[in-house]
Structure formats: structure tokens, C-alpha cells
């Protein structure tokens, strides 16, 4: 008798386990899709990189031109640097309690050292850091001077 009851209860459990069908409904804010699209757009168009061009990064060197805890002073130094060297990218890093301004995307330490030699009179505290850099933009316009 115990075997029959056990068999029937196992059969009942197996049937109910397979009979459970359901539907999952995802409720989300429509702004999530727009945020995802915006993030993809930012990654595609960071800096002067054109849409559709992949952003490749590797390890390289950047020059730290300034650090301090006063936000206004840091932004003023960044603006002063951009006025002198508009083609070089600047990166603002915040590690509590200081802000750091690092510039350039150099593949070799020698390139970063050349920039330090130029900047020494205007920016007295300069350091070279090895970190992930953005790939430099290559000029795709070529002239055909050879005939």
C-alpha cells in the first residue's frame, strides 16, 4: 500500500512539475533604452573619433601637468594648457582629495619626455605616467606628390 501511495505522489509531483508554464514580463523604464543608445554613441564618438571608427586603447604614456584640490584652479590650468596646445587631449582624474590633469596619448616614453621639455617653463611640476591611452588619430588625407 505504501508503494502505491508513493508511486501516485511521485507521479503527481512529476506532472505538476512539467505542467508549470509561465510568461515573464519585463517592466522597465523607457529611458533605459535611450541611456544605452547614448552610451554607445559616446563610445563611438569620444574626442575626435568619427562615428563607426573603433576606439583602440593600449598602454602608453601621459604627462601629468598639474594636481591640486581646488576645482577652479584645476579647471583654469586645464584651460590654460588647452589654449597653448589645443591638439593634445587632456584628461581630468579625481582621486580624493586631489584632481590630476594628464595630457597626451604617447606610445613611447621618449615622446612624453619631448613634451616635458617643451612644457617645463610653463608647468613646473611634470611627471610621466604609464597607463592605458587612446589610439592617436591618424591623418587619412594623403597627397600624391610622386608622378
TAJONOR-V620073 format. One record per pair of residues at least 12 apart in sequence whose C-alpha atoms are under 10 Angstrom apart, sorted by the first residue. I is the first residue (numbers start at 1). GAP is how many residues later the second one is. Records with the same first field share a line. If there is no record, write none. Layout:
# TAJONOR-V620073
I->GAP + GAP
This chain:
# TAJONOR-V620073
43->12
46->88
47->42 + 87 + 90
48->41 + 88 + 89
49->86 + 87 + 88
50->87
54->81
55->79 + 80 + 81 + 82
56->76 + 77 + 78 + 79 + 80
57->48 + 74 + 75 + 76 + 77 + 78 + 79
58->47 + 49 + 73 + 74 + 75 + 76 + 77
59->46 + 47 + 48 + 49 + 71 + 72 + 73 + 74 + 75 + 76
60->44 + 45 + 46 + 47 + 48 + 49 + 52 + 69 + 70 + 71 + 72 + 73 + 74 + 75
61->41 + 42 + 43 + 44 + 45 + 46 + 47 + 48 + 49 + 50 + 51 + 52 + 67 + 68 + 69 + 70 + 71 + 72
62->27 + 28 + 29 + 39 + 40 + 41 + 42 + 43 + 44 + 45 + 46 + 47 + 49 + 50 + 51 + 53 + 65 + 66 + 67 + 68 + 69 + 70 + 71
63->27 + 28 + 38 + 39 + 40 + 41 + 42 + 43 + 46 + 49 + 50 + 52 + 53 + 56 + 63 + 64 + 65 + 66 + 67
64->26 + 27 + 28 + 36 + 37 + 38 + 39 + 40 + 52 + 59 + 61 + 62 + 63 + 64 + 65
65->12 + 13 + 16 + 25 + 35 + 36 + 37 + 38 + 51 + 54 + 55 + 57 + 58 + 59 + 60 + 61 + 62 + 63
66->12 + 26 + 33 + 34 + 35 + 36 + 37 + 57 + 58 + 59 + 60 + 61
67->25 + 26 + 27 + 31 + 32 + 33 + 34 + 35 + 58 + 59
68->26 + 29 + 30 + 31 + 32 + 33
69->25 + 26 + 27 + 28 + 29 + 30 + 31
70->27 + 28 + 29
71->23 + 27 + 28
73->26
74->18 + 24 + 25 + 26 + 27
75->17 + 24 + 26
77->24 + 46
78->12 + 13 + 14 + 22 + 23 + 24 + 25
80->42
81->20 + 22 + 38 + 41 + 42
82->21
84->35 + 38
85->18
87->17
88->15 + 16 + 17
89->13 + 14 + 15 + 16 + 45 + 47
90->12 + 13 + 14 + 15
91->12 + 13
102->24 + 25 + 26 + 27
103->12 + 25
104->29 + 30 + 32
105->26 + 27 + 28 + 29 + 30 + 31
106->24 + 25 + 27 + 28 + 29 + 30
107->23 + 25 + 26 + 27 + 28 + 29
108->22
109->19 + 20 + 21
112->15 + 16 + 17
113->13 + 14 + 15
116->12
